[in-house]
Amino acid sequence: MIVTGAGSGIGRATAVSFAEAGARVLVVGRRADALAGTAALHPAIGTLTADICAPGAPERIVQEAVTRWGRVDVLVNNAGILAMMPLPQVTAEGISQMLATNVTAPSLLASAALPYLRDVQGSIINVSSTFGHRPLAHASHYAASKAAIEQLTRSWALELAPDRVRVNAVAPGPTESGALAGAGLTDAEVEEVKDSEASRIPLGRRGEPEEVAEWILRLADSRTAWLTGQVLAVDGGLDLV
C-alpha cells in the first residue's frame, strides 16, 4: 500500500497502523529524514522521497510499490498543504500550488494506481478536512480544495464501483500536527488557534493522529466491503455544531 505525506502527523500514524495490521507500506514525502523517522517505527515500512507534484511522480511512486511488492492494495491520499491566503492577498501561484498538491496530485496518483487496485479490488482513501464542508475565512482556497476531494471521493466511488474498487474519505477535525506551523503562523498564533478550536469542539479537545488513522485502517478493511463513496467526519463532534 501507499501513504503520501507520511513524514509526520496523520500520515505517519496511518503507516504505522497499517504496518501493525500486517501490511507492507510505502511512505512518500519530500523530507527524507522525516520518512526515515516513520520507517524506524516498523520494519514493514519502506520509504520513497518524492514531491507528489513533480512531473512523473505519481507513476514513479506506484511503480516503486509494485517493484517492491508486486501489487498495490490501498492508496491513502494524505499529503496536502494548508496556507493562509485571505482574498486581498490571493495570487495565481498560491492557488495553483494549493490545487496542485491537494487536488491534482491525488487525482494522478489514483489514476496511476488504478490498474493495480482493479486487480485486487482495492481501496482509495482520501484525507479531507472538516473544512471540506465548512467555510474557512482567510484560507478559502484550502477549504475549496478539500471540498473538491470530497466530491472526487463520491464521484470516483460511483465510477469505480463496477470494478469493486472502493473510494472513501475521512474528514478530520483539528488534529495535532505541524500543519498550523507549516501554514506560516507564529508559535503564539498556533497556540491561539489551537485553544480556539478546542473550545468549539463538543468533546472539548483536538484530535490525535492515531485516532484518525484508526478509521483510515477500518475504511480499507475487507470487512467494510459494502461501504463506498462516504466521507467520515472524525472530529470530536465538530460537524454537529
Secondary structure, DSSP 8 states (H G I E B T S, - for coil): -EEESTTSHHHHHHHHHHHHTT--EEEEES-HHHHHHHHTT-TTEEEEE--TTSTTHHHHHHHHHHHHHS---EEEE---------GGG--HHHHHHHHIIIIIHHHHHHHHHHHHHHHHT-EEEEE--GGGSS--TT-HHHHHHHHHHHHHHHHHHHHHGGGT-EEEEEEE-SBSSSHHHHTT--HHHHHHHHHHHHHHSTTSS-B-HHHHHHHHHHHHSGGGTT--S-EEEESTTGGG-
